[in-house]
Amino acid sequence: MTRIRLADVAHARSGDKGDLANVALFAPTDSLYAAFKREVTEERVRQLFGRFVQGRVDRYEVPNVRALNFVLHEALDGGAARSLRSDPLGKSYGSLLLRMEIEVDDAEMDGVTPRRPPR
């Protein structure tokens, strides 16, 4: 097993609506998508975001585009119009998710060139 950062093999897109943040994680191959489904769980995402997410985390699988879509409830301190945070939007949450590290085996990395060498 090899430990990799999601940023080295994946792409993410995020946004917000009210007090919800939405983060989609995209895998480059079917085998990495399977690894993402195994490793990037609701619990791990909730732990990664820590105090920024006060509610639940829902995960939706979107296999036709090899994506996992996470909806983070109570994630924006009330939303852009109500929050006292300096950046109350969910636009940067994709980059935070990409900091997560996961375990993959060599077969799951077939056909993928990481942006940085695995650790």
Chimera marker file (.cmm) of the C-alpha trace (Angstrom):
<marker_set name="trace">
<marker id="1" x="0.000" y="0.000" z="0.000" r="1" g="1" b="0" radius="0.5"/>
<marker id="2" x="1.124" y="3.516" z="-0.829" r="1" g="1" b="0" radius="0.5"/>
<marker id="3" x="0.007" y="6.725" z="0.845" r="1" g="1" b="0" radius="0.5"/>
<marker id="4" x="-0.967" y="9.506" z="-1.593" r="1" g="1" b="0" radius="0.5"/>
<marker id="5" x="-2.475" y="12.938" z="-1.303" r="1" g="1" b="0" radius="0.5"/>
<marker id="6" x="-5.724" y="13.354" z="-3.239" r="1" g="1" b="0" radius="0.5"/>
<marker id="7" x="-4.296" y="16.560" z="-4.755" r="1" g="1" b="0" radius="0.5"/>
<marker id="8" x="-1.664" y="14.461" z="-6.528" r="1" g="1" b="0" radius="0.5"/>
<marker id="9" x="-4.160" y="12.291" z="-8.416" r="1" g="1" b="0" radius="0.5"/>
<marker id="10" x="-7.620" y="13.897" z="-8.315" r="1" g="1" b="0" radius="0.5"/>
<marker id="11" x="-9.607" y="17.021" z="-9.093" r="1" g="1" b="0" radius="0.5"/>
<marker id="12" x="-12.269" y="18.692" z="-6.966" r="1" g="1" b="0" radius="0.5"/>
<marker id="13" x="-14.939" y="21.310" z="-7.404" r="1" g="1" b="0" radius="0.5"/>
<marker id="14" x="-16.872" y="22.992" z="-4.636" r="1" g="1" b="0" radius="0.5"/>
<marker id="15" x="-19.580" y="25.539" z="-4.053" r="1" g="1" b="0" radius="0.5"/>
<marker id="16" x="-22.170" y="26.673" z="-1.577" r="1" g="1" b="0" radius="0.5"/>
<marker id="17" x="-25.824" y="27.506" z="-1.092" r="1" g="1" b="0" radius="0.5"/>
<marker id="18" x="-27.017" y="28.969" z="2.163" r="1" g="1" b="0" radius="0.5"/>
<marker id="19" x="-25.397" y="27.018" z="4.977" r="1" g="1" b="0" radius="0.5"/>
<marker id="20" x="-24.555" y="23.992" z="2.777" r="1" g="1" b="0" radius="0.5"/>
<marker id="21" x="-21.251" y="23.350" z="1.067" r="1" g="1" b="0" radius="0.5"/>
<marker id="22" x="-20.926" y="20.929" z="-1.818" r="1" g="1" b="0" radius="0.5"/>
<marker id="23" x="-17.626" y="19.253" z="-2.702" r="1" g="1" b="0" radius="0.5"/>
<marker id="24" x="-17.189" y="16.899" z="-5.646" r="1" g="1" b="0" radius="0.5"/>
<marker id="25" x="-14.107" y="14.692" z="-5.929" r="1" g="1" b="0" radius="0.5"/>
<marker id="26" x="-13.207" y="13.288" z="-9.359" r="1" g="1" b="0" radius="0.5"/>
<marker id="27" x="-11.050" y="10.200" z="-9.974" r="1" g="1" b="0" radius="0.5"/>
<marker id="28" x="-8.999" y="9.803" z="-13.170" r="1" g="1" b="0" radius="0.5"/>
<marker id="29" x="-9.527" y="6.022" z="-13.473" r="1" g="1" b="0" radius="0.5"/>
<marker id="30" x="-12.053" y="3.382" z="-12.463" r="1" g="1" b="0" radius="0.5"/>
<marker id="31" x="-9.568" y="1.727" z="-10.116" r="1" g="1" b="0" radius="0.5"/>
<marker id="32" x="-8.850" y="4.982" z="-8.287" r="1" g="1" b="0" radius="0.5"/>
<marker id="33" x="-12.588" y="5.674" z="-8.127" r="1" g="1" b="0" radius="0.5"/>
<marker id="34" x="-12.959" y="2.352" z="-6.303" r="1" g="1" b="0" radius="0.5"/>
<marker id="35" x="-10.161" y="3.400" z="-3.926" r="1" g="1" b="0" radius="0.5"/>
<marker id="36" x="-11.857" y="6.760" z="-3.330" r="1" g="1" b="0" radius="0.5"/>
<marker id="37" x="-15.131" y="4.987" z="-2.493" r="1" g="1" b="0" radius="0.5"/>
<marker id="38" x="-13.267" y="2.833" z="0.021" r="1" g="1" b="0" radius="0.5"/>
<marker id="39" x="-11.054" y="5.539" z="1.551" r="1" g="1" b="0" radius="0.5"/>
<marker id="40" x="-12.919" y="8.856" z="1.315" r="1" g="1" b="0" radius="0.5"/>
<marker id="41" x="-15.813" y="8.163" z="3.640" r="1" g="1" b="0" radius="0.5"/>
<marker id="42" x="-18.332" y="10.521" z="5.195" r="1" g="1" b="0" radius="0.5"/>
<marker id="43" x="-16.608" y="10.035" z="8.547" r="1" g="1" b="0" radius="0.5"/>
<marker id="44" x="-13.147" y="10.885" z="7.207" r="1" g="1" b="0" radius="0.5"/>
<marker id="45" x="-14.446" y="13.969" z="5.408" r="1" g="1" b="0" radius="0.5"/>
<marker id="46" x="-16.258" y="15.104" z="8.579" r="1" g="1" b="0" radius="0.5"/>
<marker id="47" x="-13.035" y="14.635" z="10.543" r="1" g="1" b="0" radius="0.5"/>
<marker id="48" x="-10.951" y="16.496" z="7.945" r="1" g="1" b="0" radius="0.5"/>
<marker id="49" x="-13.245" y="19.532" z="7.948" r="1" g="1" b="0" radius="0.5"/>
<marker id="50" x="-13.444" y="19.506" z="11.736" r="1" g="1" b="0" radius="0.5"/>
<marker id="51" x="-15.008" y="22.591" z="13.275" r="1" g="1" b="0" radius="0.5"/>
<marker id="52" x="-15.986" y="24.002" z="9.884" r="1" g="1" b="0" radius="0.5"/>
<marker id="53" x="-18.827" y="21.472" z="9.560" r="1" g="1" b="0" radius="0.5"/>
<marker id="54" x="-21.323" y="21.512" z="12.435" r="1" g="1" b="0" radius="0.5"/>
<marker id="55" x="-23.894" y="19.202" z="10.791" r="1" g="1" b="0" radius="0.5"/>
<marker id="56" x="-23.842" y="15.918" z="8.974" r="1" g="1" b="0" radius="0.5"/>
<marker id="57" x="-21.893" y="14.935" z="5.864" r="1" g="1" b="0" radius="0.5"/>
<marker id="58" x="-23.755" y="13.121" z="3.079" r="1" g="1" b="0" radius="0.5"/>
<marker id="59" x="-21.907" y="11.280" z="0.309" r="1" g="1" b="0" radius="0.5"/>
<marker id="60" x="-23.366" y="10.575" z="-3.119" r="1" g="1" b="0" radius="0.5"/>
<marker id="61" x="-21.666" y="8.314" z="-5.645" r="1" g="1" b="0" radius="0.5"/>
<marker id="62" x="-21.701" y="9.473" z="-9.284" r="1" g="1" b="0" radius="0.5"/>
<marker id="63" x="-20.065" y="6.566" z="-11.136" r="1" g="1" b="0" radius="0.5"/>
<marker id="64" x="-20.700" y="7.806" z="-14.688" r="1" g="1" b="0" radius="0.5"/>
<marker id="65" x="-18.173" y="10.622" z="-14.068" r="1" g="1" b="0" radius="0.5"/>
<marker id="66" x="-16.143" y="8.753" z="-11.401" r="1" g="1" b="0" radius="0.5"/>
<marker id="67" x="-17.075" y="11.258" z="-8.723" r="1" g="1" b="0" radius="0.5"/>
<marker id="68" x="-18.009" y="11.375" z="-5.083" r="1" g="1" b="0" radius="0.5"/>
<marker id="69" x="-20.193" y="14.327" z="-4.155" r="1" g="1" b="0" radius="0.5"/>
<marker id="70" x="-20.208" y="15.441" z="-0.522" r="1" g="1" b="0" radius="0.5"/>
<marker id="71" x="-22.869" y="17.711" z="0.934" r="1" g="1" b="0" radius="0.5"/>
<marker id="72" x="-21.670" y="19.362" z="4.129" r="1" g="1" b="0" radius="0.5"/>
<marker id="73" x="-24.524" y="20.571" z="6.343" r="1" g="1" b="0" radius="0.5"/>
<marker id="74" x="-24.138" y="23.582" z="8.626" r="1" g="1" b="0" radius="0.5"/>
<marker id="75" x="-20.775" y="24.207" z="7.027" r="1" g="1" b="0" radius="0.5"/>
<marker id="76" x="-20.770" y="27.953" z="6.441" r="1" g="1" b="0" radius="0.5"/>
<marker id="77" x="-21.663" y="29.485" z="9.798" r="1" g="1" b="0" radius="0.5"/>
<marker id="78" x="-25.120" y="30.415" z="8.533" r="1" g="1" b="0" radius="0.5"/>
<marker id="79" x="-24.072" y="31.281" z="4.974" r="1" g="1" b="0" radius="0.5"/>
<marker id="80" x="-22.489" y="34.219" z="3.198" r="1" g="1" b="0" radius="0.5"/>
<marker id="81" x="-25.055" y="36.804" z="4.259" r="1" g="1" b="0" radius="0.5"/>
<marker id="82" x="-25.118" y="35.767" z="7.940" r="1" g="1" b="0" radius="0.5"/>
<marker id="83" x="-21.626" y="34.568" z="8.739" r="1" g="1" b="0" radius="0.5"/>
<marker id="84" x="-18.971" y="36.538" z="10.573" r="1" g="1" b="0" radius="0.5"/>
<marker id="85" x="-16.195" y="34.430" z="9.023" r="1" g="1" b="0" radius="0.5"/>
<marker id="86" x="-13.734" y="36.267" z="6.813" r="1" g="1" b="0" radius="0.5"/>
<marker id="87" x="-14.448" y="33.738" z="4.015" r="1" g="1" b="0" radius="0.5"/>
<marker id="88" x="-17.971" y="32.352" z="4.543" r="1" g="1" b="0" radius="0.5"/>
<marker id="89" x="-18.228" y="30.645" z="1.161" r="1" g="1" b="0" radius="0.5"/>
<marker id="90" x="-17.617" y="27.007" z="0.264" r="1" g="1" b="0" radius="0.5"/>
<marker id="91" x="-15.544" y="27.771" z="-2.841" r="1" g="1" b="0" radius="0.5"/>
<marker id="92" x="-12.263" y="26.792" z="-1.183" r="1" g="1" b="0" radius="0.5"/>
<marker id="93" x="-13.526" y="23.542" z="0.356" r="1" g="1" b="0" radius="0.5"/>
<marker id="94" x="-12.431" y="21.514" z="-2.683" r="1" g="1" b="0" radius="0.5"/>
<marker id="95" x="-8.810" y="22.397" z="-2.045" r="1" g="1" b="0" radius="0.5"/>
<marker id="96" x="-9.199" y="21.383" z="1.598" r="1" g="1" b="0" radius="0.5"/>
<marker id="97" x="-10.550" y="17.957" z="0.606" r="1" g="1" b="0" radius="0.5"/>
<marker id="98" x="-7.605" y="17.473" z="-1.759" r="1" g="1" b="0" radius="0.5"/>
<marker id="99" x="-5.262" y="17.640" z="1.254" r="1" g="1" b="0" radius="0.5"/>
<marker id="100" x="-6.579" y="14.294" z="2.489" r="1" g="1" b="0" radius="0.5"/>
<marker id="101" x="-4.189" y="11.351" z="2.240" r="1" g="1" b="0" radius="0.5"/>
<marker id="102" x="-5.393" y="7.863" z="1.355" r="1" g="1" b="0" radius="0.5"/>
<marker id="103" x="-3.904" y="4.377" z="1.012" r="1" g="1" b="0" radius="0.5"/>
<marker id="104" x="-3.835" y="2.788" z="-2.459" r="1" g="1" b="0" radius="0.5"/>
<marker id="105" x="-2.168" y="-0.298" z="-3.847" r="1" g="1" b="0" radius="0.5"/>
<marker id="106" x="0.009" y="-0.416" z="-6.948" r="1" g="1" b="0" radius="0.5"/>
<marker id="107" x="-2.759" y="-1.853" z="-9.130" r="1" g="1" b="0" radius="0.5"/>
<marker id="108" x="-5.037" y="1.089" z="-8.291" r="1" g="1" b="0" radius="0.5"/>
<marker id="109" x="-2.330" y="3.466" z="-9.500" r="1" g="1" b="0" radius="0.5"/>
<marker id="110" x="-1.974" y="1.767" z="-12.921" r="1" g="1" b="0" radius="0.5"/>
<marker id="111" x="-2.203" y="4.353" z="-15.667" r="1" g="1" b="0" radius="0.5"/>
<marker id="112" x="-1.972" y="7.293" z="-13.251" r="1" g="1" b="0" radius="0.5"/>
<marker id="113" x="1.007" y="9.607" z="-13.028" r="1" g="1" b="0" radius="0.5"/>
<marker id="114" x="0.891" y="11.469" z="-9.700" r="1" g="1" b="0" radius="0.5"/>
<marker id="115" x="1.659" y="15.174" z="-9.729" r="1" g="1" b="0" radius="0.5"/>
<marker id="116" x="4.170" y="14.425" z="-6.931" r="1" g="1" b="0" radius="0.5"/>
<marker id="117" x="5.887" y="11.127" z="-6.127" r="1" g="1" b="0" radius="0.5"/>
<marker id="118" x="3.999" y="8.959" z="-3.586" r="1" g="1" b="0" radius="0.5"/>
<marker id="119" x="5.331" y="8.847" z="-0.011" r="1" g="1" b="0" radius="0.5"/>
<link id1="1" id2="2" r="1" g="1" b="0" radius="0.2"/>
<link id1="2" id2="3" r="1" g="1" b="0" radius="0.2"/>
<link id1="3" id2="4" r="1" g="1" b="0" radius="0.2"/>
<link id1="4" id2="5" r="1" g="1" b="0" radius="0.2"/>
<link id1="5" id2="6" r="1" g="1" b="0" radius="0.2"/>
<link id1="6" id2="7" r="1" g="1" b="0" radius="0.2"/>
<link id1="7" id2="8" r="1" g="1" b="0" radius="0.2"/>
<link id1="8" id2="9" r="1" g="1" b="0" radius="0.2"/>
<link id1="9" id2="10" r="1" g="1" b="0" radius="0.2"/>
<link id1="10" id2="11" r="1" g="1" b="0" radius="0.2"/>
<link id1="11" id2="12" r="1" g="1" b="0" radius="0.2"/>
<link id1="12" id2="13" r="1" g="1" b="0" radius="0.2"/>
<link id1="13" id2="14" r="1" g="1" b="0" radius="0.2"/>
<link id1="14" id2="15" r="1" g="1" b="0" radius="0.2"/>
<link id1="15" id2="16" r="1" g="1" b="0" radius="0.2"/>
<link id1="16" id2="17" r="1" g="1" b="0" radius="0.2"/>
<link id1="17" id2="18" r="1" g="1" b="0" radius="0.2"/>
<link id1="18" id2="19" r="1" g="1" b="0" radius="0.2"/>
<link id1="19" id2="20" r="1" g="1" b="0" radius="0.2"/>
<link id1="20" id2="21" r="1" g="1" b="0" radius="0.2"/>
<link id1="21" id2="22" r="1" g="1" b="0" radius="0.2"/>
<link id1="22" id2="23" r="1" g="1" b="0" radius="0.2"/>
<link id1="23" id2="24" r="1" g="1" b="0" radius="0.2"/>
<link id1="24" id2="25" r="1" g="1" b="0" radius="0.2"/>
<link id1="25" id2="26" r="1" g="1" b="0" radius="0.2"/>
<link id1="26" id2="27" r="1" g="1" b="0" radius="0.2"/>
<link id1="27" id2="28" r="1" g="1" b="0" radius="0.2"/>
<link id1="28" id2="29" r="1" g="1" b="0" radius="0.2"/>
<link id1="29" id2="30" r="1" g="1" b="0" radius="0.2"/>
<link id1="30" id2="31" r="1" g="1" b="0" radius="0.2"/>
<link id1="31" id2="32" r="1" g="1" b="0" radius="0.2"/>
<link id1="32" id2="33" r="1" g="1" b="0" radius="0.2"/>
<link id1="33" id2="34" r="1" g="1" b="0" radius="0.2"/>
<link id1="34" id2="35" r="1" g="1" b="0" radius="0.2"/>
<link id1="35" id2="36" r="1" g="1" b="0" radius="0.2"/>
<link id1="36" id2="37" r="1" g="1" b="0" radius="0.2"/>
<link id1="37" id2="38" r="1" g="1" b="0" radius="0.2"/>
<link id1="38" id2="39" r="1" g="1" b="0" radius="0.2"/>
<link id1="39" id2="40" r="1" g="1" b="0" radius="0.2"/>
<link id1="40" id2="41" r="1" g="1" b="0" radius="0.2"/>
<link id1="41" id2="42" r="1" g="1" b="0" radius="0.2"/>
<link id1="42" id2="43" r="1" g="1" b="0" radius="0.2"/>
<link id1="43" id2="44" r="1" g="1" b="0" radius="0.2"/>
<link id1="44" id2="45" r="1" g="1" b="0" radius="0.2"/>
<link id1="45" id2="46" r="1" g="1" b="0" radius="0.2"/>
<link id1="46" id2="47" r="1" g="1" b="0" radius="0.2"/>
<link id1="47" id2="48" r="1" g="1" b="0" radius="0.2"/>
<link id1="48" id2="49" r="1" g="1" b="0" radius="0.2"/>
<link id1="49" id2="50" r="1" g="1" b="0" radius="0.2"/>
<link id1="50" id2="51" r="1" g="1" b="0" radius="0.2"/>
<link id1="51" id2="52" r="1" g="1" b="0" radius="0.2"/>
<link id1="52" id2="53" r="1" g="1" b="0" radius="0.2"/>
<link id1="53" id2="54" r="1" g="1" b="0" radius="0.2"/>
<link id1="54" id2="55" r="1" g="1" b="0" radius="0.2"/>
<link id1="55" id2="56" r="1" g="1" b="0" radius="0.2"/>
<link id1="56" id2="57" r="1" g="1" b="0" radius="0.2"/>
<link id1="57" id2="58" r="1" g="1" b="0" radius="0.2"/>
<link id1="58" id2="59" r="1" g="1" b="0" radius="0.2"/>
<link id1="59" id2="60" r="1" g="1" b="0" radius="0.2"/>
<link id1="60" id2="61" r="1" g="1" b="0" radius="0.2"/>
<link id1="61" id2="62" r="1" g="1" b="0" radius="0.2"/>
<link id1="62" id2="63" r="1" g="1" b="0" radius="0.2"/>
<link id1="63" id2="64" r="1" g="1" b="0" radius="0.2"/>
<link id1="64" id2="65" r="1" g="1" b="0" radius="0.2"/>
<link id1="65" id2="66" r="1" g="1" b="0" radius="0.2"/>
<link id1="66" id2="67" r="1" g="1" b="0" radius="0.2"/>
<link id1="67" id2="68" r="1" g="1" b="0" radius="0.2"/>
<link id1="68" id2="69" r="1" g="1" b="0" radius="0.2"/>
<link id1="69" id2="70" r="1" g="1" b="0" radius="0.2"/>
<link id1="70" id2="71" r="1" g="1" b="0" radius="0.2"/>
<link id1="71" id2="72" r="1" g="1" b="0" radius="0.2"/>
<link id1="72" id2="73" r="1" g="1" b="0" radius="0.2"/>
<link id1="73" id2="74" r="1" g="1" b="0" radius="0.2"/>
<link id1="74" id2="75" r="1" g="1" b="0" radius="0.2"/>
<link id1="75" id2="76" r="1" g="1" b="0" radius="0.2"/>
<link id1="76" id2="77" r="1" g="1" b="0" radius="0.2"/>
<link id1="77" id2="78" r="1" g="1" b="0" radius="0.2"/>
<link id1="78" id2="79" r="1" g="1" b="0" radius="0.2"/>
<link id1="79" id2="80" r="1" g="1" b="0" radius="0.2"/>
<link id1="80" id2="81" r="1" g="1" b="0" radius="0.2"/>
<link id1="81" id2="82" r="1" g="1" b="0" radius="0.2"/>
<link id1="82" id2="83" r="1" g="1" b="0" radius="0.2"/>
<link id1="83" id2="84" r="1" g="1" b="0" radius="0.2"/>
<link id1="84" id2="85" r="1" g="1" b="0" radius="0.2"/>
<link id1="85" id2="86" r="1" g="1" b="0" radius="0.2"/>
<link id1="86" id2="87" r="1" g="1" b="0" radius="0.2"/>
<link id1="87" id2="88" r="1" g="1" b="0" radius="0.2"/>
<link id1="88" id2="89" r="1" g="1" b="0" radius="0.2"/>
<link id1="89" id2="90" r="1" g="1" b="0" radius="0.2"/>
<link id1="90" id2="91" r="1" g="1" b="0" radius="0.2"/>
<link id1="91" id2="92" r="1" g="1" b="0" radius="0.2"/>
<link id1="92" id2="93" r="1" g="1" b="0" radius="0.2"/>
<link id1="93" id2="94" r="1" g="1" b="0" radius="0.2"/>
<link id1="94" id2="95" r="1" g="1" b="0" radius="0.2"/>
<link id1="95" id2="96" r="1" g="1" b="0" radius="0.2"/>
<link id1="96" id2="97" r="1" g="1" b="0" radius="0.2"/>
<link id1="97" id2="98" r="1" g="1" b="0" radius="0.2"/>
<link id1="98" id2="99" r="1" g="1" b="0" radius="0.2"/>
<link id1="99" id2="100" r="1" g="1" b="0" radius="0.2"/>
<link id1="100" id2="101" r="1" g="1" b="0" radius="0.2"/>
<link id1="101" id2="102" r="1" g="1" b="0" radius="0.2"/>
<link id1="102" id2="103" r="1" g="1" b="0" radius="0.2"/>
<link id1="103" id2="104" r="1" g="1" b="0" radius="0.2"/>
<link id1="104" id2="105" r="1" g="1" b="0" radius="0.2"/>
<link id1="105" id2="106" r="1" g="1" b="0" radius="0.2"/>
<link id1="106" id2="107" r="1" g="1" b="0" radius="0.2"/>
<link id1="107" id2="108" r="1" g="1" b="0" radius="0.2"/>
<link id1="108" id2="109" r="1" g="1" b="0" radius="0.2"/>
<link id1="109" id2="110" r="1" g="1" b="0" radius="0.2"/>
<link id1="110" id2="111" r="1" g="1" b="0" radius="0.2"/>
<link id1="111" id2="112" r="1" g="1" b="0" radius="0.2"/>
<link id1="112" id2="113" r="1" g="1" b="0" radius="0.2"/>
<link id1="113" id2="114" r="1" g="1" b="0" radius="0.2"/>
<link id1="114" id2="115" r="1" g="1" b="0" radius="0.2"/>
<link id1="115" id2="116" r="1" g="1" b="0" radius="0.2"/>
<link id1="116" id2="117" r="1" g="1" b="0" radius="0.2"/>
<link id1="117" id2="118" r="1" g="1" b="0" radius="0.2"/>
<link id1="118" id2="119" r="1" g="1" b="0" radius="0.2"/>
</marker_set>
